[in-house]
Each structure stands twice: as structure tokens, then as C-alpha cells.
């Protein structure tokens, strides 16, 4: 059935007239606002005919129908659907792998920073436990990086250089430090 064989003007005029009659009934029952809304919607069919939209919609519908019926018995179209699905799967898999790689790199970087901070904090804790100068060590609370005040963080390199300059007769402290290091304290 082609577009020209249907009397579209008559069909759209009837739809518009029915809508306007319905809007009059709504005007009598519910008031002006709802009636105006129904009247506005009632004018859409005749406006679509006058602008040529009904012909366009008819052609789109026919094209979709032919496209859909062509799938039922065409093996090449089904193979095309399969290839499209494969392309989508490959695209999604590539994106997922990239996202996982980026996340893995971020975790490694964060773990590296934590390990570095834990090493510095452990060194500060051992130093403080040996000298007895940390408030956390005197209370029995393990010294962590966050428990060390900001001024102590800046003093840590200075303490290390002073400790290196001490005489070699502190063998007892070195033995204790070695024991603590072996136990991970």
C-alpha cells in the first residue's frame, strides 16, 4: 500500500474534528485549561498533514517494516548482527582492560606510598622507642606516621645524622635496634 492511495487529508481532518468535539465536552465538565490542552493535541494530526510529516512517518514505517522482514530469511543479515555483537564485545573488553590497568597502577602507586610512609614511621617509632622521647612511646601507644607531630617529621633527618655521628661504643643500642628490626617493630 503506497502513501498516495490513502486519503490522508480526510483521516487527519476526522481525527482533528473528534479531538475538538472531545475538548468541548471537557470544557463543559472540567473547565478551560484541560479543554485547551485537548484542543492543542487535537490539532496535531492536521498540522502533520499540512507540513508533510505524515508522508515522512509513513515512509519511515514502511522502511522499518521492510528492514524487519528482511531479517527473517536473510542469513547475511544475521551474520551482520553477529559481527556487530562481536565488535561491541571487543570494544567493551578493550575499555574494561584499560580501566582495570589504570586502577591497578593507582593501587600500586598508593601501596608504594604507604610502604614508604610505613617505613619512615617504623624508623621514627624505633628511634623514639629507643630514646624514649615520644609521647606515644611513653603511653604504650605504637608510634605511627600520623602520631608524630609535624615538627618531629622535620627533625627526623637531623636525628639520623646525629645518630650516625655518635661513637661506636653504643653497641648495646645497635643490638636492641637489630632485634626490633627483625621483629618488625
Helices and strands as residue ranges (DSSP letters): G 3-5, H 8-30, H 32-42, H 44-51, H 53-73, H 75-131, H 135-139, H 150-164, H 171-183
